[in-house]
């Protein structure tokens, strides 16, 4: 269990978190939602060790993967080289080919990012995150720039890879539909505190556009937290 205990974070005179605590269950996908500026990305960055804070965070794995809203691929490297980069001396062409096949990029191994569509570039980001032997995957709105059809396909790709190892994942979004499709747990933030904490154990990915009590409550709590 990853634990955040009495976390406080300020940017100048602005307080983002004050004595904030949260436990994250291992092997599950937790979604963080809330209005812009509520501290979702800050929380990811604290888990990644990128942002200083006061308080205690315990049991974060030594290795963490991060999938950003922008693909953040190196433009002068091919698809294969971008994935190999995170593996260093442990890079293995066969394993890289296998994971690229799993994200439906067979035949694109030697392409450069400029030769790929936005959805394909984000698939490389997902492949890179799972190729790296991390114990925690952080995702900062990785599907927000995609149209609905691409979003559904990429969620399916992510879940297929996740099911192989069931790594702990923390997923930031402002989209209730994305949270519904992907999350075992949805934590809605407001004013640096937890406004709602909802759990749903039905298998992921869940069908896009489906109407269920969990999704209705999720939308209601998000509106309440605005």
SVG drawing of the C-alpha trace seen along z (x, -y; Angstrom):
<svg xmlns="http://www.w3.org/2000/svg" viewBox="-28 -34 52 45">
<polyline fill="none" stroke="black" stroke-width="0.4" points="0.0,0.0 1.4,-3.4 0.7,-5.9 0.6,-9.7 0.6,-11.0 -0.1,-14.6 1.2,-16.0 1.4,-19.8 2.4,-21.7 2.5,-25.4 3.4,-27.4 4.3,-30.8 1.3,-32.0 -1.1,-29.5 -1.7,-26.3 -2.4,-23.2 -2.4,-20.6 -2.6,-20.9 -2.3,-17.8 -3.5,-15.6 -3.5,-11.8 -4.3,-9.1 -3.6,-5.4 -3.3,-3.7 -4.0,0.0 -1.4,1.9 -2.3,3.6 -5.3,1.3 -6.0,-1.7 -6.8,-4.8 -8.2,-7.9 -7.8,-11.4 -10.4,-13.9 -11.2,-17.5 -11.3,-21.0 -8.3,-22.6 -5.8,-23.7 -7.0,-21.3 -3.6,-19.6 -4.0,-16.4 -0.7,-16.8 1.1,-18.0 0.1,-14.8 1.5,-12.7 4.7,-14.7 5.1,-14.2 4.7,-10.4 7.3,-10.6 9.8,-12.5 9.7,-15.5 8.1,-18.0 9.2,-18.6 6.6,-18.5 6.2,-18.4 4.9,-15.2 5.6,-11.5 5.1,-9.3 5.9,-5.7 6.2,-2.5 6.6,-4.1 8.4,-1.6 12.0,-2.5 11.0,-2.5 8.1,-4.7 6.8,-5.1 5.1,-8.4 2.8,-8.8 2.2,-12.5 -0.5,-14.3 2.1,-15.1 3.9,-12.1 7.4,-13.5 9.2,-11.3 12.6,-12.3 12.1,-13.4 15.5,-12.3 15.0,-8.7 12.9,-6.0 10.0,-4.3 12.2,-1.4 14.9,-3.7 12.5,-5.8 11.4,-2.6 15.0,-1.3 16.1,-4.6 14.3,-3.8 15.9,-0.3 19.5,-1.4 21.9,1.5 19.0,3.9 17.3,3.1 16.3,6.2 15.1,5.9 12.9,9.0 11.1,7.7 10.8,4.2 9.2,5.7 6.8,7.8 5.6,4.8 5.2,2.7 3.1,5.4 0.9,5.3 0.2,1.6 -0.5,2.3 2.6,0.7 4.2,3.6 5.8,2.2 6.4,-1.2 9.5,-0.3 11.8,-2.4 9.4,-5.3 10.2,-8.7 7.6,-10.5 6.9,-13.0 5.8,-10.1 3.2,-8.9 -0.3,-10.1 -1.1,-11.5 -2.7,-8.3 0.3,-6.3 2.7,-8.5 0.7,-8.0 0.9,-4.3 4.7,-4.6 4.4,-6.4 2.3,-3.5 4.7,-0.9 7.6,-2.8 5.9,-2.9 5.2,0.8 8.6,1.7 10.3,0.0 10.3,2.4 8.4,0.1 6.2,0.9 4.0,-2.2 2.6,-3.9 1.5,-7.6 -0.7,-9.0 -1.4,-12.7 -4.4,-13.0 -2.8,-10.8 -6.1,-10.4 -7.3,-14.0 -6.1,-15.0 -7.6,-12.0 -10.9,-11.7 -13.5,-9.3 -12.7,-6.3 -8.9,-6.6 -9.5,-7.1 -11.5,-3.9 -8.8,-1.9 -6.0,-3.3 -7.8,-2.5 -8.2,1.0 -4.5,1.2 -3.5,-0.1 -5.8,2.4 -4.5,5.3 -0.9,4.5 -2.0,3.7 -3.7,7.1 -0.4,8.9 1.3,7.6 -1.4,5.6 1.0,2.8 -0.3,0.1 -1.5,-2.9 -2.6,-6.4 -4.5,-8.2 -5.4,-11.9 -8.3,-13.1 -11.0,-15.7 -13.3,-13.3 -15.8,-11.2 -16.2,-8.9 -12.4,-8.1 -12.6,-7.5 -15.6,-5.2 -13.9,-3.1 -10.6,-2.6 -10.7,-3.2 -11.2,-0.7 -11.3,-3.8 -12.1,-7.4 -10.9,-10.0 -12.4,-13.5 -10.3,-16.4 -11.5,-19.8 -9.5,-22.5 -6.7,-20.1 -8.9,-17.5 -10.9,-14.4 -14.4,-15.5 -15.5,-11.9 -13.9,-8.5 -15.8,-5.9 -14.9,-2.3 -16.1,0.0 -14.8,3.6 -16.4,4.5 -13.8,5.5 -12.0,2.9 -12.2,1.5 -15.9,0.7 -17.9,-0.1 -17.9,-3.7 -21.2,-5.5 -22.7,-2.9 -25.1,-4.2 -24.5,-2.6 -25.1,-3.7 -21.3,-4.1 -21.0,-6.5 -24.1,-8.5 -22.7,-8.9 -19.3,-9.8 -20.8,-12.6 -22.8,-13.8 -19.8,-14.0 -17.7,-15.8 -20.4,-18.4 -20.7,-18.8 -16.9,-19.3 -16.8,-22.2"/>
</svg>
